């Protein structure tokens, strides 16, 4: 199971009835883009903000992060992906396009609100109990 946020994901494994939770940091930089600077004179020179440069860097960092997550769950028998934001949906799309063998193991993709570690473990335990 992958519980994901933009800053980190929690990979929860269940083996012999025991849950293990591992956090994986994303290291995706957060870019706060400010407007360009200029002079107080109309028509003076201005610095142009390079939005596309930052967005492209974030896209590459996200792809690298998703590859790291995919490698972490590569040996899983089945996967469930849960998360409070849209990042978990982007991860599912990345599996569909670049990790087809893992995508075939996905049993659920579901939006959930913020949860404690124990709530997440209970959710996963209940989900996979019902699956088997």
HELIX and SHEET records of a PDB file:
HELIX    1   1 UNK A   51  UNK A   72  1                                  22    
HELIX    2   2 UNK A   87  UNK A   98  1                                  12    
HELIX    3   3 UNK A  100  UNK A  103  1                                   4    
HELIX    4   4 UNK A  117  UNK A  131  1                                  15    
SHEET    1   A 5 UNK A  18  UNK A  25  0                                        
SHEET    2   A 5 UNK A   8  UNK A  15 -1                                        
SHEET    3   A 5 UNK A   2  UNK A   4 -1                                        
SHEET    4   A 5 UNK A  79  UNK A  83  1                                        
SHEET    5   A 5 UNK A 106  UNK A 111  1                                        
END                                                                             
